[in-house]
């Protein structure tokens, strides 16, 4: 009878873990990070779904047409920086959650990615 109770407890923990994972995914999708390049001359805001929400270009970059290639490179670098920051925030949140699960942490990490 104890094994059945243990199984029931394990299933309950798994259901709770699934609910926590769904909540975490929702939080990650809603979070926003800012990536930048050119010492802040170009800033890009991206959400946890890797969607670019906003681009800010310092007005000093728009004074000469020849600087377009530099500006394009800076925007690409800012987008890549924002994407790296989203991934780092995702890993941090997942680590925080799975670390609090004790023995179920490794299972959660396998399920998440």
Rosetta constraint file for C-alpha pairs under 8 A:
AtomPair CA 1 CA 5 HARMONIC 6.52 0.50
AtomPair CA 2 CA 6 HARMONIC 6.12 0.50
AtomPair CA 3 CA 7 HARMONIC 6.07 0.50
AtomPair CA 4 CA 8 HARMONIC 6.13 0.50
AtomPair CA 5 CA 9 HARMONIC 6.13 0.50
AtomPair CA 6 CA 10 HARMONIC 6.10 0.50
AtomPair CA 7 CA 11 HARMONIC 6.12 0.50
AtomPair CA 8 CA 12 HARMONIC 6.13 0.50
AtomPair CA 9 CA 13 HARMONIC 6.16 0.50
AtomPair CA 10 CA 14 HARMONIC 6.15 0.50
AtomPair CA 11 CA 15 HARMONIC 6.16 0.50
AtomPair CA 12 CA 16 HARMONIC 6.21 0.50
AtomPair CA 13 CA 17 HARMONIC 6.03 0.50
AtomPair CA 14 CA 18 HARMONIC 6.15 0.50
AtomPair CA 15 CA 19 HARMONIC 6.27 0.50
AtomPair CA 16 CA 20 HARMONIC 6.12 0.50
AtomPair CA 17 CA 21 HARMONIC 6.07 0.50
AtomPair CA 17 CA 108 HARMONIC 7.48 0.50
AtomPair CA 18 CA 22 HARMONIC 6.24 0.50
AtomPair CA 19 CA 23 HARMONIC 6.26 0.50
AtomPair CA 20 CA 24 HARMONIC 6.06 0.50
AtomPair CA 21 CA 25 HARMONIC 6.09 0.50
AtomPair CA 22 CA 26 HARMONIC 6.25 0.50
AtomPair CA 23 CA 27 HARMONIC 6.26 0.50
AtomPair CA 24 CA 28 HARMONIC 6.11 0.50
AtomPair CA 24 CA 93 HARMONIC 7.54 0.50
AtomPair CA 24 CA 94 HARMONIC 7.78 0.50
AtomPair CA 25 CA 29 HARMONIC 6.14 0.50
AtomPair CA 26 CA 30 HARMONIC 6.34 0.50
AtomPair CA 27 CA 31 HARMONIC 6.19 0.50
AtomPair CA 28 CA 48 HARMONIC 5.11 0.50
AtomPair CA 28 CA 49 HARMONIC 7.67 0.50
AtomPair CA 28 CA 89 HARMONIC 7.98 0.50
AtomPair CA 28 CA 90 HARMONIC 6.47 0.50
AtomPair CA 29 CA 47 HARMONIC 6.30 0.50
AtomPair CA 29 CA 48 HARMONIC 4.06 0.50
AtomPair CA 29 CA 49 HARMONIC 5.05 0.50
AtomPair CA 30 CA 47 HARMONIC 6.21 0.50
AtomPair CA 30 CA 48 HARMONIC 5.96 0.50
AtomPair CA 30 CA 49 HARMONIC 7.76 0.50
AtomPair CA 31 CA 47 HARMONIC 5.50 0.50
AtomPair CA 31 CA 48 HARMONIC 5.42 0.50
AtomPair CA 32 CA 45 HARMONIC 6.57 0.50
AtomPair CA 32 CA 46 HARMONIC 5.59 0.50
AtomPair CA 32 CA 47 HARMONIC 4.30 0.50
AtomPair CA 32 CA 48 HARMONIC 6.28 0.50
AtomPair CA 32 CA 86 HARMONIC 7.92 0.50
AtomPair CA 33 CA 45 HARMONIC 5.67 0.50
AtomPair CA 33 CA 46 HARMONIC 5.51 0.50
AtomPair CA 33 CA 47 HARMONIC 6.31 0.50
AtomPair CA 33 CA 48 HARMONIC 7.82 0.50
AtomPair CA 33 CA 82 HARMONIC 6.24 0.50
AtomPair CA 33 CA 85 HARMONIC 6.71 0.50
AtomPair CA 33 CA 86 HARMONIC 6.48 0.50
AtomPair CA 34 CA 43 HARMONIC 6.54 0.50
AtomPair CA 34 CA 44 HARMONIC 5.49 0.50
AtomPair CA 34 CA 45 HARMONIC 4.43 0.50
AtomPair CA 34 CA 46 HARMONIC 6.36 0.50
AtomPair CA 34 CA 82 HARMONIC 5.63 0.50
AtomPair CA 34 CA 85 HARMONIC 7.90 0.50
AtomPair CA 35 CA 43 HARMONIC 5.70 0.50
AtomPair CA 35 CA 44 HARMONIC 5.23 0.50
AtomPair CA 35 CA 45 HARMONIC 6.41 0.50
AtomPair CA 35 CA 46 HARMONIC 7.76 0.50
AtomPair CA 35 CA 78 HARMONIC 4.98 0.50
AtomPair CA 35 CA 79 HARMONIC 6.36 0.50
AtomPair CA 35 CA 80 HARMONIC 7.53 0.50
AtomPair CA 35 CA 81 HARMONIC 4.84 0.50
AtomPair CA 35 CA 82 HARMONIC 3.89 0.50
AtomPair CA 35 CA 83 HARMONIC 7.67 0.50
AtomPair CA 35 CA 85 HARMONIC 7.25 0.50
AtomPair CA 36 CA 40 HARMONIC 5.36 0.50
AtomPair CA 36 CA 41 HARMONIC 7.42 0.50
AtomPair CA 36 CA 42 HARMONIC 5.59 0.50
AtomPair CA 36 CA 43 HARMONIC 4.34 0.50
AtomPair CA 36 CA 44 HARMONIC 6.19 0.50
AtomPair CA 36 CA 77 HARMONIC 7.37 0.50
AtomPair CA 36 CA 78 HARMONIC 4.42 0.50
AtomPair CA 36 CA 79 HARMONIC 7.68 0.50
AtomPair CA 36 CA 81 HARMONIC 6.44 0.50
AtomPair CA 36 CA 82 HARMONIC 7.24 0.50
AtomPair CA 37 CA 41 HARMONIC 6.41 0.50
AtomPair CA 37 CA 42 HARMONIC 5.46 0.50
AtomPair CA 37 CA 43 HARMONIC 6.67 0.50
AtomPair CA 37 CA 74 HARMONIC 5.66 0.50
AtomPair CA 37 CA 75 HARMONIC 7.37 0.50
AtomPair CA 37 CA 77 HARMONIC 5.96 0.50
AtomPair CA 37 CA 78 HARMONIC 5.01 0.50
AtomPair CA 37 CA 81 HARMONIC 7.75 0.50
AtomPair CA 38 CA 42 HARMONIC 6.32 0.50
AtomPair CA 38 CA 74 HARMONIC 6.36 0.50
AtomPair CA 41 CA 56 HARMONIC 7.93 0.50
AtomPair CA 41 CA 57 HARMONIC 6.06 0.50
AtomPair CA 41 CA 58 HARMONIC 5.03 0.50
AtomPair CA 41 CA 61 HARMONIC 7.72 0.50
AtomPair CA 42 CA 55 HARMONIC 7.33 0.50
AtomPair CA 42 CA 56 HARMONIC 5.67 0.50
AtomPair CA 42 CA 57 HARMONIC 4.75 0.50
AtomPair CA 42 CA 58 HARMONIC 6.29 0.50
AtomPair CA 42 CA 74 HARMONIC 6.36 0.50
AtomPair CA 42 CA 75 HARMONIC 6.31 0.50
AtomPair CA 42 CA 78 HARMONIC 6.62 0.50
AtomPair CA 43 CA 55 HARMONIC 5.84 0.50
AtomPair CA 43 CA 56 HARMONIC 5.05 0.50
AtomPair CA 43 CA 57 HARMONIC 6.69 0.50
AtomPair CA 43 CA 75 HARMONIC 7.72 0.50
AtomPair CA 43 CA 78 HARMONIC 6.11 0.50
AtomPair CA 44 CA 52 HARMONIC 6.97 0.50
AtomPair CA 44 CA 53 HARMONIC 7.53 0.50
AtomPair CA 44 CA 54 HARMONIC 5.64 0.50
AtomPair CA 44 CA 55 HARMONIC 4.48 0.50
AtomPair CA 44 CA 56 HARMONIC 6.25 0.50
AtomPair CA 44 CA 75 HARMONIC 7.62 0.50
AtomPair CA 44 CA 78 HARMONIC 5.87 0.50
AtomPair CA 44 CA 79 HARMONIC 6.23 0.50
AtomPair CA 44 CA 82 HARMONIC 6.87 0.50
AtomPair CA 45 CA 52 HARMONIC 5.87 0.50
AtomPair CA 45 CA 53 HARMONIC 5.39 0.50
AtomPair CA 45 CA 54 HARMONIC 5.00 0.50
AtomPair CA 45 CA 55 HARMONIC 6.44 0.50
AtomPair CA 45 CA 82 HARMONIC 6.98 0.50
AtomPair CA 46 CA 50 HARMONIC 5.79 0.50
AtomPair CA 46 CA 51 HARMONIC 5.35 0.50
AtomPair CA 46 CA 52 HARMONIC 4.34 0.50
AtomPair CA 46 CA 53 HARMONIC 5.38 0.50
AtomPair CA 46 CA 54 HARMONIC 7.21 0.50
AtomPair CA 46 CA 79 HARMONIC 7.87 0.50
AtomPair CA 46 CA 82 HARMONIC 6.19 0.50
AtomPair CA 46 CA 83 HARMONIC 7.37 0.50
AtomPair CA 46 CA 86 HARMONIC 7.80 0.50
AtomPair CA 47 CA 51 HARMONIC 5.48 0.50
AtomPair CA 47 CA 52 HARMONIC 6.70 0.50
AtomPair CA 47 CA 53 HARMONIC 6.95 0.50
AtomPair CA 47 CA 86 HARMONIC 7.43 0.50
AtomPair CA 48 CA 86 HARMONIC 5.81 0.50
AtomPair CA 48 CA 90 HARMONIC 7.92 0.50
AtomPair CA 50 CA 83 HARMONIC 6.40 0.50
AtomPair CA 50 CA 86 HARMONIC 7.35 0.50
AtomPair CA 52 CA 79 HARMONIC 7.69 0.50
AtomPair CA 57 CA 61 HARMONIC 7.13 0.50
AtomPair CA 58 CA 62 HARMONIC 7.71 0.50
AtomPair CA 59 CA 63 HARMONIC 7.35 0.50
AtomPair CA 61 CA 67 HARMONIC 6.88 0.50
AtomPair CA 61 CA 71 HARMONIC 6.98 0.50
AtomPair CA 62 CA 67 HARMONIC 7.34 0.50
AtomPair CA 62 CA 68 HARMONIC 7.85 0.50
AtomPair CA 64 CA 68 HARMONIC 7.85 0.50
AtomPair CA 67 CA 71 HARMONIC 6.17 0.50
AtomPair CA 68 CA 72 HARMONIC 6.11 0.50
AtomPair CA 69 CA 73 HARMONIC 6.25 0.50
AtomPair CA 70 CA 74 HARMONIC 6.19 0.50
AtomPair CA 71 CA 75 HARMONIC 6.19 0.50
AtomPair CA 72 CA 76 HARMONIC 6.32 0.50
AtomPair CA 73 CA 77 HARMONIC 6.16 0.50
AtomPair CA 74 CA 78 HARMONIC 6.08 0.50
AtomPair CA 75 CA 79 HARMONIC 6.17 0.50
AtomPair CA 76 CA 80 HARMONIC 6.24 0.50
AtomPair CA 77 CA 81 HARMONIC 6.09 0.50
AtomPair CA 78 CA 82 HARMONIC 6.13 0.50
AtomPair CA 79 CA 83 HARMONIC 6.20 0.50
AtomPair CA 80 CA 84 HARMONIC 6.21 0.50
AtomPair CA 81 CA 85 HARMONIC 6.26 0.50
AtomPair CA 82 CA 86 HARMONIC 6.20 0.50
AtomPair CA 83 CA 87 HARMONIC 6.30 0.50
AtomPair CA 84 CA 88 HARMONIC 6.16 0.50
AtomPair CA 85 CA 89 HARMONIC 6.07 0.50
AtomPair CA 86 CA 90 HARMONIC 6.08 0.50
AtomPair CA 87 CA 91 HARMONIC 6.16 0.50
AtomPair CA 88 CA 92 HARMONIC 6.14 0.50
AtomPair CA 89 CA 93 HARMONIC 6.16 0.50
AtomPair CA 90 CA 94 HARMONIC 6.14 0.50
AtomPair CA 91 CA 95 HARMONIC 5.97 0.50
AtomPair CA 92 CA 96 HARMONIC 6.13 0.50
AtomPair CA 93 CA 97 HARMONIC 6.21 0.50
AtomPair CA 94 CA 98 HARMONIC 5.97 0.50
AtomPair CA 94 CA 109 HARMONIC 7.61 0.50
AtomPair CA 95 CA 99 HARMONIC 5.69 0.50
AtomPair CA 96 CA 100 HARMONIC 6.52 0.50
AtomPair CA 97 CA 101 HARMONIC 6.82 0.50
AtomPair CA 97 CA 105 HARMONIC 7.92 0.50
AtomPair CA 98 CA 102 HARMONIC 7.35 0.50
AtomPair CA 98 CA 104 HARMONIC 7.38 0.50
AtomPair CA 98 CA 105 HARMONIC 4.29 0.50
AtomPair CA 98 CA 106 HARMONIC 7.25 0.50
AtomPair CA 98 CA 108 HARMONIC 6.19 0.50
AtomPair CA 98 CA 109 HARMONIC 6.74 0.50
AtomPair CA 99 CA 105 HARMONIC 5.90 0.50
AtomPair CA 100 CA 105 HARMONIC 7.33 0.50
AtomPair CA 101 CA 105 HARMONIC 5.02 0.50
AtomPair CA 103 CA 107 HARMONIC 7.95 0.50
AtomPair CA 104 CA 108 HARMONIC 6.26 0.50
AtomPair CA 105 CA 109 HARMONIC 6.19 0.50
AtomPair CA 106 CA 110 HARMONIC 6.25 0.50
AtomPair CA 107 CA 111 HARMONIC 6.21 0.50
AtomPair CA 108 CA 112 HARMONIC 6.10 0.50
AtomPair CA 109 CA 113 HARMONIC 6.45 0.50
